């Protein structure tokens, strides 16, 4: 139980932390963003501004970007409940 509370506290503090800023230039420079909807079979490359529109929540956006940034992998896939899938590929 303590571990779960610690993890929740950690992620909430990271989301509220103003020092971790993700600018559009920083994301576009370091990642290619592929978008896939449930009905489509092919991935489309999208800019970061379109990613912001599709997520439509600043808090969720920061949470996803932090998770991707900290993963340190070449490719990280994020699936949203709405059937939307984002794949971030490191350049």
Order of alpha helices (4+ residues) and beta strands (2+ residues): alpha-alpha-beta-beta-alpha-alpha-beta-beta
